[in-house]
Amino acid sequence: MAQHLKQIADSGRFGSLEDNLKQWSEEYKLNTTDKNVSNAIENIELISNIQRQLLELLNEIVKEGGTYSGVEPIKRQLLPWLASNFVATGGGISPDTSQKLINDVAEKDKIIRELKSNHIVPDKVDEEAEKIRKEEKQKKKEEKKIKEKGE
């Protein structure tokens, strides 16, 4: 993980972003609208690439920490930021969908708290859930066979 962070820091992308913005601001009035739009898109792509790298790093950090590590800062900082930015910019989800996502996270957090309080080992819960899914799948197959025989 520390190596990944060092690679991001040493990549020079932040400096490149700053350089691009400075050059663009100096040339803005001389540029055509198409050139300014292209510059904006290039910077958005660069920021997106930086965000992707940081999210990959975040994923590695959480994996290193274990099952419940990092939940609080994600709930307190990342999810509200994501929700407000998606809604504010029209980023493809409506306020209703945003609220649904927040509610889903809250529900999953509640389940995690219950599991912690009952001292259920998460691996066993996953195994049990998988067993139930397989049983349901088998039941559906049997029902389908019965329906086919009846037709």
GROMACS elastic network, one bead per residue, 0.5 to 0.9 nm:
[ bonds ]
;  ai    aj funct       b0    kb
    1     4     6  0.50871   500
    1     5     6  0.63681   500
    1     6     6  0.86582   500
    1    57     6  0.70229   500
    1    60     6  0.64020   500
    1    61     6  0.66808   500
    1    64     6  0.82828   500
    2     5     6  0.51022   500
    2     6     6  0.61721   500
    2     7     6  0.86544   500
    3     7     6  0.61690   500
    3     8     6  0.87010   500
    4     7     6  0.50765   500
    4     8     6  0.63585   500
    4     9     6  0.86919   500
    4    53     6  0.88628   500
    4    57     6  0.67993   500
    4    60     6  0.89869   500
    5     8     6  0.51551   500
    5     9     6  0.61928   500
    5    10     6  0.85671   500
    5    54     6  0.83178   500
    5    57     6  0.69172   500
    6     9     6  0.50225   500
    6    10     6  0.59739   500
    6    11     6  0.83937   500
    7    10     6  0.50906   500
    7    11     6  0.58551   500
    8    11     6  0.51686   500
    8    12     6  0.77829   500
    8    13     6  0.79276   500
    8    50     6  0.81239   500
    8    53     6  0.71773   500
    8    54     6  0.79531   500
    9    12     6  0.68342   500
    9    13     6  0.81694   500
    9    14     6  0.82244   500
   10    13     6  0.82161   500
   11    14     6  0.79848   500
   11    15     6  0.88856   500
   12    15     6  0.52447   500
   12    16     6  0.60565   500
   12    17     6  0.86235   500
   13    17     6  0.60635   500
   13    18     6  0.85830   500
   13    46     6  0.75051   500
   13    47     6  0.86664   500
   13    49     6  0.88559   500
   13    50     6  0.72239   500
   14    17     6  0.50469   500
   14    18     6  0.62757   500
   14    19     6  0.86009   500
   14    46     6  0.88321   500
   14    47     6  0.86157   500
   14    50     6  0.80279   500
   15    18     6  0.50342   500
   15    19     6  0.60466   500
   15    20     6  0.84917   500
   16    19     6  0.50217   500
   16    20     6  0.60385   500
   16    21     6  0.85551   500
   16    46     6  0.86610   500
   17    20     6  0.51048   500
   17    21     6  0.61853   500
   17    22     6  0.86359   500
   17    43     6  0.66860   500
   17    46     6  0.69454   500
   17    47     6  0.76931   500
   18    21     6  0.51751   500
   18    22     6  0.61819   500
   18    23     6  0.86363   500
   19    22     6  0.51693   500
   19    23     6  0.61348   500
   19    24     6  0.84394   500
   20    23     6  0.52589   500
   20    24     6  0.59705   500
   20    25     6  0.85295   500
   20    39     6  0.81478   500
   20    42     6  0.88744   500
   20    43     6  0.73905   500
   21    24     6  0.50363   500
   21    25     6  0.60367   500
   21    26     6  0.86179   500
   21    39     6  0.85794   500
   21    40     6  0.89714   500
   21    43     6  0.77574   500
   22    25     6  0.52016   500
   22    26     6  0.63496   500
   22    27     6  0.88049   500
   23    26     6  0.51779   500
   23    27     6  0.63016   500
   23    28     6  0.83845   500
   24    27     6  0.51424   500
   24    28     6  0.55308   500
   24    31     6  0.88205   500
   24    36     6  0.77728   500
   24    39     6  0.70386   500
   24    40     6  0.88359   500
   25    28     6  0.51456   500
   25    29     6  0.81480   500
   26    29     6  0.77393   500
   26    30     6  0.85146   500
   27    30     6  0.53398   500
   27    31     6  0.61145   500
   27    36     6  0.89503   500
   28    31     6  0.53041   500
   28    32     6  0.81969   500
   28    33     6  0.89999   500
   28    35     6  0.86616   500
   28    36     6  0.66087   500
   29    32     6  0.79855   500
   31    34     6  0.79052   500
   31    35     6  0.57604   500
   31    36     6  0.62256   500
   32    35     6  0.51760   500
   32    36     6  0.63401   500
   32    37     6  0.86073   500
   33    36     6  0.51039   500
   33    37     6  0.60632   500
   33    38     6  0.84963   500
   34    37     6  0.50734   500
   34    38     6  0.60693   500
   34    39     6  0.85764   500
   35    39     6  0.61200   500
   35    40     6  0.86001   500
   36    40     6  0.61581   500
   36    41     6  0.86036   500
   37    40     6  0.50533   500
   37    41     6  0.61932   500
   37    42     6  0.86136   500
   38    41     6  0.50826   500
   38    42     6  0.61082   500
   38    43     6  0.86520   500
   39    42     6  0.50726   500
   39    43     6  0.62725   500
   39    44     6  0.86000   500
   40    43     6  0.52341   500
   40    44     6  0.61714   500
   40    45     6  0.86411   500
   41    45     6  0.60989   500
   41    46     6  0.85515   500
   42    45     6  0.51036   500
   42    46     6  0.62126   500
   42    47     6  0.86915   500
   43    47     6  0.61002   500
   43    48     6  0.84009   500
   44    47     6  0.50926   500
   44    48     6  0.60196   500
   44    49     6  0.85699   500
   45    49     6  0.61493   500
   45    50     6  0.86614   500
   46    49     6  0.50808   500
   46    50     6  0.63122   500
   46    51     6  0.86512   500
   47    50     6  0.50366   500
   47    51     6  0.61106   500
   47    52     6  0.85492   500
   48    51     6  0.50025   500
   48    52     6  0.60869   500
   48    53     6  0.86454   500
   49    52     6  0.50509   500
   49    53     6  0.63225   500
   49    54     6  0.86876   500
   50    53     6  0.51735   500
   50    54     6  0.62266   500
   50    55     6  0.86229   500
   51    54     6  0.50215   500
   51    55     6  0.60143   500
   51    56     6  0.84884   500
   52    55     6  0.51240   500
   52    56     6  0.61491   500
   52    57     6  0.85810   500
   53    56     6  0.50958   500
   53    57     6  0.62213   500
   53    58     6  0.86247   500
   54    58     6  0.60792   500
   54    59     6  0.85600   500
   55    59     6  0.61039   500
   55    60     6  0.86062   500
   56    59     6  0.50325   500
   56    60     6  0.63376   500
   56    61     6  0.87037   500
   57    60     6  0.50572   500
   57    61     6  0.61720   500
   57    62     6  0.86640   500
   58    61     6  0.50519   500
   58    62     6  0.62131   500
   58    63     6  0.85958   500
   59    62     6  0.52435   500
   59    63     6  0.61880   500
   59    64     6  0.86588   500
   60    63     6  0.50760   500
   60    64     6  0.61529   500
   60    65     6  0.86536   500
   61    64     6  0.51744   500
   61    65     6  0.63234   500
   61    69     6  0.88574   500
   61    70     6  0.83713   500
   62    65     6  0.50767   500
   62    66     6  0.65959   500
   62    67     6  0.79991   500
   62    68     6  0.83452   500
   62    69     6  0.60034   500
   62    70     6  0.59713   500
   62    71     6  0.85989   500
   63    66     6  0.55719   500
   63    67     6  0.73941   500
   63    69     6  0.80631   500
   64    67     6  0.89446   500
   64    69     6  0.84561   500
   65    68     6  0.76552   500
   65    69     6  0.51056   500
   65    70     6  0.74157   500
   66    69     6  0.54815   500
   66    70     6  0.87343   500
   67    70     6  0.88851   500
   67   122     6  0.83233   500
   68    71     6  0.60390   500
   68    72     6  0.89679   500
   68   112     6  0.83528   500
   69    72     6  0.80347   500
   70    73     6  0.57859   500
   70    74     6  0.62414   500
   70    75     6  0.87037   500
   71    74     6  0.52149   500
   71    75     6  0.61091   500
   71    76     6  0.84852   500
   71   109     6  0.85521   500
   72    75     6  0.51623   500
   72    76     6  0.58880   500
   72    77     6  0.82649   500
   73    77     6  0.54530   500
   73    78     6  0.70010   500
   73    79     6  0.89361   500
   74    77     6  0.54494   500
   74    79     6  0.60728   500
   74    80     6  0.86968   500
   75    78     6  0.61904   500
   75    79     6  0.53939   500
   75    80     6  0.71904   500
   75   105     6  0.82358   500
   75   106     6  0.87626   500
   76    79     6  0.68368   500
   76    80     6  0.67966   500
   76    81     6  0.88667   500
   77    80     6  0.59051   500
   77    81     6  0.62259   500
   77    82     6  0.87209   500
   78    81     6  0.51659   500
   78    82     6  0.60325   500
   78    83     6  0.85210   500
   79    82     6  0.50637   500
   79    83     6  0.59872   500
   79    84     6  0.84907   500
   79   102     6  0.76223   500
   79   105     6  0.89307   500
   80    83     6  0.50518   500
   80    84     6  0.59960   500
   80    85     6  0.84122   500
   80   102     6  0.83674   500
   81    84     6  0.52702   500
   81    85     6  0.60170   500
   81    86     6  0.84460   500
   82    85     6  0.52442   500
   82    86     6  0.59826   500
   82    87     6  0.84668   500
   83    86     6  0.53125   500
   83    87     6  0.61147   500
   83    88     6  0.83527   500
   83    93     6  0.89500   500
   83    95     6  0.84119   500
   83    98     6  0.58913   500
   83    99     6  0.81458   500
   83   101     6  0.84746   500
   83   102     6  0.79512   500
   84    87     6  0.52571   500
   84    88     6  0.57396   500
   84    89     6  0.83299   500
   84    98     6  0.84840   500
   85    88     6  0.50498   500
   85    89     6  0.58561   500
   85    90     6  0.80478   500
   85    91     6  0.73481   500
   86    89     6  0.55206   500
   86    90     6  0.57545   500
   86    92     6  0.68462   500
   86    93     6  0.64245   500
   86    94     6  0.80980   500
   86    95     6  0.86640   500
   86    98     6  0.79094   500
   87    90     6  0.52073   500
   87    91     6  0.63111   500
   87    92     6  0.79591   500
   87    93     6  0.64863   500
   87    94     6  0.61764   500
   87    95     6  0.58566   500
   87    98     6  0.71626   500
   88    91     6  0.75659   500
   89    92     6  0.84668   500
   90    93     6  0.66340   500
   90    94     6  0.72949   500
   91    94     6  0.82953   500
   93    96     6  0.79691   500
   93    97     6  0.58480   500
   93    98     6  0.63774   500
   94    97     6  0.51264   500
   94    98     6  0.60814   500
   94    99     6  0.85272   500
   95    99     6  0.60302   500
   95   100     6  0.84820   500
   96    99     6  0.50977   500
   96   100     6  0.61582   500
   96   101     6  0.86928   500
   97   101     6  0.61925   500
   97   102     6  0.86073   500
   98   101     6  0.51314   500
   98   102     6  0.62985   500
   98   103     6  0.86103   500
   99   102     6  0.50221   500
   99   103     6  0.60572   500
   99   104     6  0.85182   500
  100   104     6  0.60546   500
  100   105     6  0.86034   500
  101   104     6  0.50102   500
  101   105     6  0.62356   500
  101   106     6  0.85809   500
  102   105     6  0.51556   500
  102   106     6  0.61815   500
  102   107     6  0.86353   500
  103   107     6  0.60901   500
  103   108     6  0.85828   500
  104   107     6  0.50591   500
  104   108     6  0.61727   500
  104   109     6  0.84866   500
  105   108     6  0.50946   500
  105   109     6  0.60198   500
  105   110     6  0.85352   500
  106   110     6  0.61686   500
  106   111     6  0.87165   500
  107   110     6  0.50236   500
  107   111     6  0.63545   500
  107   112     6  0.87089   500
  108   111     6  0.50163   500
  108   112     6  0.62088   500
  108   113     6  0.86550   500
  109   113     6  0.62042   500
  109   114     6  0.86167   500
  110   113     6  0.50992   500
  110   114     6  0.62156   500
  110   115     6  0.86085   500
  111   114     6  0.50411   500
  111   115     6  0.61154   500
  111   116     6  0.85437   500
  112   115     6  0.50463   500
  112   116     6  0.61104   500
  112   117     6  0.85659   500
  113   116     6  0.50354   500
  113   117     6  0.61073   500
  113   118     6  0.85930   500
  114   117     6  0.50513   500
  114   118     6  0.61343   500
  114   119     6  0.84568   500
  114   120     6  0.88570   500
  115   118     6  0.51337   500
  115   119     6  0.59829   500
  115   120     6  0.54524   500
  115   121     6  0.78327   500
  115   122     6  0.77391   500
  115   125     6  0.88423   500
  116   120     6  0.65186   500
  116   121     6  0.82974   500
  116   122     6  0.88998   500
  117   120     6  0.79418   500
  118   121     6  0.89925   500
  119   122     6  0.88771   500
  120   123     6  0.86360   500
  120   124     6  0.73751   500
  120   125     6  0.71196   500
  121   124     6  0.54615   500
  121   125     6  0.65186   500
  121   126     6  0.89138   500
  122   126     6  0.61723   500
  122   127     6  0.85563   500
  123   126     6  0.50498   500
  123   127     6  0.61313   500
  123   128     6  0.85613   500
  124   128     6  0.60361   500
  124   129     6  0.84733   500
  125   128     6  0.50526   500
  125   129     6  0.60606   500
  125   130     6  0.85240   500
  126   129     6  0.50427   500
  126   130     6  0.60876   500
  126   131     6  0.85180   500
  127   130     6  0.51097   500
  127   131     6  0.61362   500
  127   132     6  0.86745   500
  128   132     6  0.62222   500
  128   133     6  0.86382   500
  129   132     6  0.51082   500
  129   133     6  0.61911   500
  129   134     6  0.86613   500
  130   133     6  0.50216   500
  130   134     6  0.61877   500
  130   135     6  0.86134   500
  131   134     6  0.51750   500
  131   135     6  0.62437   500
  131   136     6  0.86877   500
  132   135     6  0.50473   500
  132   136     6  0.61521   500
  132   137     6  0.85569   500
  133   136     6  0.50959   500
  133   137     6  0.60955   500
  133   138     6  0.85713   500
  134   137     6  0.50245   500
  134   138     6  0.61213   500
  134   139     6  0.85974   500
  135   138     6  0.50699   500
  135   139     6  0.61838   500
  135   140     6  0.86850   500
  136   139     6  0.50491   500
  136   140     6  0.62363   500
  136   141     6  0.86808   500
  137   140     6  0.51464   500
  137   141     6  0.63072   500
  137   142     6  0.87291   500
  138   141     6  0.50813   500
  138   142     6  0.62347   500
  138   143     6  0.86290   500
  139   142     6  0.50617   500
  139   143     6  0.61162   500
  139   144     6  0.85425   500
  140   143     6  0.50202   500
  140   144     6  0.60719   500
  140   145     6  0.85986   500
  141   144     6  0.50700   500
  141   145     6  0.62363   500
  141   146     6  0.86771   500
  142   145     6  0.50892   500
  142   146     6  0.62250   500
  142   147     6  0.86615   500
  143   146     6  0.50616   500
  143   147     6  0.61893   500
  143   148     6  0.86130   500
  144   147     6  0.50874   500
  144   148     6  0.61490   500
  144   149     6  0.86378   500
  145   148     6  0.50609   500
  145   149     6  0.61846   500
  145   150     6  0.85966   500
  146   149     6  0.51638   500
  146   150     6  0.62010   500
  146   151     6  0.88290   500
  147   150     6  0.50395   500
  147   151     6  0.63744   500
  148   151     6  0.53147   500
